[in-house]
């Protein structure tokens, strides 16, 4: 069995997901940097370009809202928050918005947010 680090496993999985499904994209602060998000995004910007790997400004709540909206529109965002403590700023979007849209639209929509 091959042994790789947790970061390498995430990186390989992101490459596979984005390559296999054209509706998948990665969004978050620092995702174009080879060292920022625990080195989990190395090589993605070079391989898939800025339309699929979207680096964002510092606005956890806003970026999460963009990802939720994209999921509602039928695409598959992979949202990367660089640190757990900053992700708490986005909890309203996750717990109060994304979690409820399915019910607010009578079960006609889903929010496939990763």
N, C-alpha and C positions, 0 to 999 in steps of 0.2 A: 504494500500500500504506500502510496506517495504521501509524504509529510510536507505540509505547507503551513504558513502562518495564517492566523485569522484574517489579517489584512489582505494577504494574497488570495485567500478564498473569496473574500468579498469582491476584490478586483476582478477575478476571473468570472465570477457570477455576473457582475455588472456588464462585462464585455459580452458574455453570452446572451444576456437578456436583451441588450440594446441591438446586438447583431441579428437576433432571431425575430424580433418584433419591431416593426418600424414605428409603432405608436408609443414605444417606451423612450423616455428621455430622463436625464438626471438633472436636477436643479438644486442649488444650494450655494451657500457662501464658501468660496475657496475650492470648489470642485475642479477647477482647471489647474490647480497647483499640485505638483507631484508630492508635496510633503504635508499639505494642510489637513486633510481629513484622514489622518492616520495612514497616509500613503495608499488609501484604498481606491483612489481614482487615477492612478498613474497610467498614462497612455491613452486615456479615454478621449481627451480633447483632440489629440493628434489623429486618432482613428475615426472618430465620428463627427468632429467639427462642432462649432458653436451653436448650431440649431438643435443639437441633441444633448449637448453638455453645456448647461447654462449656469454661468457664475453670476451670483446675485449680490446686491449690496447688503449691508447689515440691517435686516428688518425681518426678524424671525416670524412675526405674526403675518406680515405682508406676503412673504415668500410662501408660507404655508397656505395662505388664502389663494395664491396663484395656483399652487399644486392641487388644492381642492377643486378649484374652478376647472382646471384642465381635466381632472378625473371626471367631473360632471359632464364635460364636453366629449368624453369617450376616449381620451388618450390615457396613457399609463405613466404618470410621473413617478420617479423615484426621488424622494425628498431626502436630502442629506443635511442634517443639522450637525455642525462641527463639534458641538459640546452639548451634553445633556442638560446642563444648567441653563443654557440659553434656549433650549427647546421648550422650557416651561413658559416662555413668553408666547409661545404658539399654541398653548393648550386650549384656548378658546376656540381656535379654528378646528382643532382636532376633536375635542370632546363635545363642544356645543354646536359646531357647524357641520363638519364632515359626517359625524355620527348620526345626525338628524335629517340630512337631506333626503335619504331614502324614504323616510316616513312622511316628511313634509310634502313629497310628491306622490304620495299614495302607493309607494312601492314601484313606481315606474322608472326610477333612476337608481344607480348605485355609484358609490365613490370608491373605486379601486385605488386606494392610496397606500403606497409602500413606504 
